[in-house]
Amino acid sequence: MTSESLHSAQGPARRTVVAAVGAAGIAVALTACGSDDKDSGAAGAGNAAGTELAKTSDIPEGGGKVFADKGVVVTQPTAGTFKAFSSKCTHQGCAVKGIANGVITCPCHNSEFSATDGSVKKGPATTGLAVTDIKVDGDSIKFA
């Protein structure tokens, strides 16, 4: 009996098992690196055009509000002007939290972004927050 026929009679060769386990491990690791719609900003589920995000009265003038479940931050830099951006910091993906004095702040590494246009005011972030399209319809702020 040859060694090859001996292996097939006893089950798969050790090399085959090791290769299969390695491939399965890589597949699991790559799946874990994928993104979840909830973390992808305004493209996430429930953010369809026309979906109400907030009432204009929910957004303080000179400040704003983070809608973590929608992945968006809405600001009102000046009376009656509403802007929206991804709530995911461009530095390492933390959710921004504070909005005061025209600045959106990330709590992880203290990056600061303009509440007017989402641009970086202070690093370590080097890229501004992505703009999210919204429209004001009466007293409602909706995804555009």
Phi and psi restraints in degrees (value plus and minus 20) as a CYANA .aco file:
   2 THR   PHI     -99.8   -59.8
   2 THR   PSI     142.8   182.8
   3 SER   PHI     -84.5   -44.5
   3 SER   PSI     -52.5   -12.5
   4 GLU   PHI     -85.0   -45.0
   4 GLU   PSI     -65.2   -25.2
   5 SER   PHI     -89.5   -49.5
   5 SER   PSI     -48.9    -8.9
   6 LEU   PHI     -84.9   -44.9
   6 LEU   PSI     -63.5   -23.5
   7 HIS   PHI     -83.4   -43.4
   7 HIS   PSI     -64.3   -24.3
   8 SER   PHI     -88.3   -48.3
   8 SER   PSI     -47.5    -7.5
   9 ALA   PHI     -94.5   -54.5
   9 ALA   PSI     -48.2    -8.2
  10 GLN   PHI    -117.6   -77.6
  10 GLN   PSI     -24.8    15.2
  11 GLY   PHI      99.3   139.3
  11 GLY   PSI    -194.7  -154.7
  12 PRO   PHI     -87.0   -47.0
  12 PRO   PSI     130.9   170.9
  13 ALA   PHI     -84.6   -44.6
  13 ALA   PSI     132.6   172.6
  14 ARG   PHI     -75.3   -35.3
  14 ARG   PSI     -61.0   -21.0
  15 ARG   PHI     -79.7   -39.7
  15 ARG   PSI     -59.4   -19.4
  16 THR   PHI     -85.7   -45.7
  16 THR   PSI     -63.6   -23.6
  17 VAL   PHI     -84.0   -44.0
  17 VAL   PSI     -65.6   -25.6
  18 VAL   PHI     -81.9   -41.9
  18 VAL   PSI     -62.9   -22.9
  19 ALA   PHI     -83.8   -43.8
  19 ALA   PSI     -61.7   -21.7
  20 ALA   PHI     -86.1   -46.1
  20 ALA   PSI     -62.2   -22.2
  21 VAL   PHI     -84.3   -44.3
  21 VAL   PSI     -61.9   -21.9
  22 GLY   PHI     -81.8   -41.8
  22 GLY   PSI     -63.0   -23.0
  23 ALA   PHI     -84.4   -44.4
  23 ALA   PSI     -60.0   -20.0
  24 ALA   PHI     -84.3   -44.3
  24 ALA   PSI     -60.4   -20.4
  25 GLY   PHI     -83.2   -43.2
  25 GLY   PSI     -60.6   -20.6
  26 ILE   PHI     -84.5   -44.5
  26 ILE   PSI     -62.1   -22.1
  27 ALA   PHI     -81.2   -41.2
  27 ALA   PSI     -62.2   -22.2
  28 VAL   PHI     -84.7   -44.7
  28 VAL   PSI     -63.8   -23.8
  29 ALA   PHI     -82.6   -42.6
  29 ALA   PSI     -62.6   -22.6
  30 LEU   PHI     -88.0   -48.0
  30 LEU   PSI     -56.6   -16.6
  31 THR   PHI     -83.5   -43.5
  31 THR   PSI     -59.7   -19.7
  32 ALA   PHI     -85.8   -45.8
  32 ALA   PSI     -45.1    -5.1
  33 CYS   PHI    -103.0   -63.0
  33 CYS   PSI     -29.2    10.8
  34 GLY   PHI     -87.5   -47.5
  34 GLY   PSI     147.7   187.7
  35 SER   PHI    -122.0   -82.0
  35 SER   PSI     139.0   179.0
  36 ASP   PHI    -129.8   -89.8
  36 ASP   PSI     119.1   159.1
  37 ASP   PHI     -74.5   -34.5
  37 ASP   PSI     -51.3   -11.3
  38 LYS   PHI     -85.7   -45.7
  38 LYS   PSI     -42.5    -2.5
  39 ASP   PHI    -120.4   -80.4
  39 ASP   PSI     -14.0    26.0
  40 SER   PHI    -120.8   -80.8
  40 SER   PSI       3.8    43.8
  41 GLY   PHI      55.2    95.2
  41 GLY   PSI    -166.9  -126.9
  42 ALA   PHI     -88.1   -48.1
  42 ALA   PSI     -31.4     8.6
  43 ALA   PHI     -99.5   -59.5
  43 ALA   PSI     -25.5    14.5
  44 GLY   PHI     -88.6   -48.6
  44 GLY   PSI     148.4   188.4
  45 ALA   PHI     -80.5   -40.5
  45 ALA   PSI     123.3   163.3
  46 GLY   PHI      64.7   104.7
  46 GLY   PSI     -19.1    20.9
  47 ASN   PHI    -127.8   -87.8
  47 ASN   PSI      10.0    50.0
  48 ALA   PHI     -88.6   -48.6
  48 ALA   PSI     131.6   171.6
  49 ALA   PHI     -72.3   -32.3
  49 ALA   PSI     115.9   155.9
  50 GLY   PHI      69.6   109.6
  50 GLY   PSI     -31.8     8.2
  51 THR   PHI     -92.4   -52.4
  51 THR   PSI     108.7   148.7
  52 GLU   PHI     -89.5   -49.5
  52 GLU   PSI     113.6   153.6
  53 LEU   PHI    -121.1   -81.1
  53 LEU   PSI     -63.8   -23.8
  54 ALA   PHI    -183.5  -143.5
  54 ALA   PSI     151.2   191.2
  55 LYS   PHI    -114.3   -74.3
  55 LYS   PSI     128.0   168.0
  56 THR   PHI     -78.1   -38.1
  56 THR   PSI     -51.7   -11.7
  57 SER   PHI     -89.5   -49.5
  57 SER   PSI     -34.7     5.3
  58 ASP   PHI     -96.0   -56.0
  58 ASP   PSI     -37.4     2.6
  59 ILE   PHI    -128.0   -88.0
  59 ILE   PSI      90.8   130.8
  60 PRO   PHI     -90.4   -50.4
  60 PRO   PSI     122.6   162.6
  61 GLU   PHI     -83.4   -43.4
  61 GLU   PSI     113.0   153.0
  62 GLY   PHI      60.9   100.9
  62 GLY   PSI     -20.7    19.3
  63 GLY   PHI    -154.6  -114.6
  63 GLY   PSI    -165.4  -125.4
  64 GLY   PHI     158.4   198.4
  64 GLY   PSI    -190.1  -150.1
  65 LYS   PHI    -167.2  -127.2
  65 LYS   PSI     117.7   157.7
  66 VAL   PHI    -113.6   -73.6
  66 VAL   PSI     109.5   149.5
  67 PHE   PHI    -129.1   -89.1
  67 PHE   PSI      64.6   104.6
  68 ALA   PHI     -79.0   -39.0
  68 ALA   PSI     -59.1   -19.1
  69 ASP   PHI     -86.3   -46.3
  69 ASP   PSI     -41.5    -1.5
  70 LYS   PHI    -123.2   -83.2
  70 LYS   PSI     -29.1    10.9
  71 GLY   PHI      49.7    89.7
  71 GLY   PSI      13.1    53.1
  72 VAL   PHI    -160.3  -120.3
  72 VAL   PSI     130.1   170.1
  73 VAL   PHI    -140.7  -100.7
  73 VAL   PSI     112.4   152.4
  74 VAL   PHI    -133.5   -93.5
  74 VAL   PSI     113.2   153.2
  75 THR   PHI    -142.8  -102.8
  75 THR   PSI     141.7   181.7
  76 GLN   PHI    -151.3  -111.3
  76 GLN   PSI      59.7    99.7
  77 PRO   PHI     -81.3   -41.3
  77 PRO   PSI     -55.2   -15.2
  78 THR   PHI    -155.8  -115.8
  78 THR   PSI     138.3   178.3
  79 ALA   PHI     -70.8   -30.8
  79 ALA   PSI     102.6   142.6
  80 GLY   PHI      61.6   101.6
  80 GLY   PSI     -21.0    19.0
  81 THR   PHI    -127.6   -87.6
  81 THR   PSI      98.7   138.7
  82 PHE   PHI    -135.5   -95.5
  82 PHE   PSI     115.7   155.7
  83 LYS   PHI    -148.0  -108.0
  83 LYS   PSI     133.8   173.8
  84 ALA   PHI    -159.3  -119.3
  84 ALA   PSI     123.9   163.9
  85 PHE   PHI    -162.0  -122.0
  85 PHE   PSI     142.5   182.5
  86 SER   PHI     -81.3   -41.3
  86 SER   PSI     121.3   161.3
  87 SER   PHI    -109.2   -69.2
  87 SER   PSI     -13.7    26.3
  88 LYS   PHI    -114.4   -74.4
  88 LYS   PSI      96.8   136.8
  89 CYS   PHI     -79.5   -39.5
  89 CYS   PSI     117.7   157.7
  90 THR   PHI     -98.0   -58.0
  90 THR   PSI     -26.4    13.6
  91 HIS   PHI     -96.4   -56.4
  91 HIS   PSI     -81.7   -41.7
  92 GLN   PHI    -158.1  -118.1
  92 GLN   PSI      -4.7    35.3
  93 GLY   PHI      65.3   105.3
  93 GLY   PSI     -12.2    27.8
  94 CYS   PHI     -87.0   -47.0
  94 CYS   PSI     135.8   175.8
  95 ALA   PHI    -100.5   -60.5
  95 ALA   PSI     111.0   151.0
  96 VAL   PHI     -87.3   -47.3
  96 VAL   PSI     135.4   175.4
  97 LYS   PHI    -147.3  -107.3
  97 LYS   PSI     -81.2   -41.2
  98 GLY   PHI    -109.8   -69.8
  98 GLY   PSI     123.1   163.1
  99 ILE   PHI    -156.0  -116.0
  99 ILE   PSI      92.8   132.8
 100 ALA   PHI    -175.9  -135.9
 100 ALA   PSI     127.2   167.2
 101 ASN   PHI      32.7    72.7
 101 ASN   PSI      19.4    59.4
 102 GLY   PHI      56.6    96.6
 102 GLY   PSI      -6.5    33.5
 103 VAL   PHI    -148.3  -108.3
 103 VAL   PSI     114.4   154.4
 104 ILE   PHI    -120.5   -80.5
 104 ILE   PSI     108.4   148.4
 105 THR   PHI    -136.0   -96.0
 105 THR   PSI     119.5   159.5
 106 CYS   PHI    -116.7   -76.7
 106 CYS   PSI     106.3   146.3
 107 PRO   PHI     -94.8   -54.8
 107 PRO   PSI     -36.9     3.1
 108 CYS   PHI     -91.3   -51.3
 108 CYS   PSI     -68.5   -28.5
 109 HIS   PHI    -155.2  -115.2
 109 HIS   PSI      -4.4    35.6
 110 ASN   PHI      44.6    84.6
 110 ASN   PSI       8.2    48.2
 111 SER   PHI     -84.8   -44.8
 111 SER   PSI     128.0   168.0
 112 GLU   PHI    -147.6  -107.6
 112 GLU   PSI     121.1   161.1
 113 PHE   PHI    -148.7  -108.7
 113 PHE   PSI     129.8   169.8
 114 SER   PHI     -89.6   -49.6
 114 SER   PSI     112.0   152.0
 115 ALA   PHI     -95.2   -55.2
 115 ALA   PSI     -31.8     8.2
 116 THR   PHI    -106.2   -66.2
 116 THR   PSI     -63.3   -23.3
 117 ASP   PHI    -154.4  -114.4
 117 ASP   PSI     -18.3    21.7
 118 GLY   PHI      59.1    99.1
 118 GLY   PSI     -18.3    21.7
 119 SER   PHI     -89.6   -49.6
 119 SER   PSI     138.0   178.0
 120 VAL   PHI     -92.4   -52.4
 120 VAL   PSI     107.9   147.9
 121 LYS   PHI    -122.5   -82.5
 121 LYS   PSI     -49.5    -9.5
 122 LYS   PHI    -174.5  -134.5
 122 LYS   PSI     113.3   153.3
 123 GLY   PHI     -98.8   -58.8
 123 GLY   PSI     158.7   198.7
 124 PRO   PHI    -104.2   -64.2
 124 PRO   PSI     -30.4     9.6
 125 ALA   PHI     -79.6   -39.6
 125 ALA   PSI     122.7   162.7
 126 THR   PHI    -136.3   -96.3
 126 THR   PSI     -28.0    12.0
 127 THR   PHI    -143.1  -103.1
 127 THR   PSI     119.9   159.9
 128 GLY   PHI     -90.4   -50.4
 128 GLY   PSI     148.3   188.3
 129 LEU   PHI     -91.2   -51.2
 129 LEU   PSI     121.1   161.1
 130 ALA   PHI     -87.8   -47.8
 130 ALA   PSI     117.3   157.3
 131 VAL   PHI     -94.3   -54.3
 131 VAL   PSI     117.7   157.7
 132 THR   PHI    -131.0   -91.0
 132 THR   PSI     109.1   149.1
 133 ASP   PHI     -96.8   -56.8
 133 ASP   PSI     105.2   145.2
 134 ILE   PHI    -152.6  -112.6
 134 ILE   PSI     146.4   186.4
 135 LYS   PHI    -161.6  -121.6
 135 LYS   PSI     128.2   168.2
 136 VAL   PHI    -119.9   -79.9
 136 VAL   PSI     104.8   144.8
 137 ASP   PHI    -145.2  -105.2
 137 ASP   PSI      76.5   116.5
 138 GLY   PHI      48.1    88.1
 138 GLY   PSI    -139.4   -99.4
 139 ASP   PHI    -122.8   -82.8
 139 ASP   PSI      -7.1    32.9
 140 SER   PHI    -125.7   -85.7
 140 SER   PSI     120.2   160.2
 141 ILE   PHI    -126.1   -86.1
 141 ILE   PSI     102.4   142.4
 142 LYS   PHI    -144.6  -104.6
 142 LYS   PSI     135.7   175.7
 143 PHE   PHI     -87.7   -47.7
 143 PHE   PSI     116.2   156.2
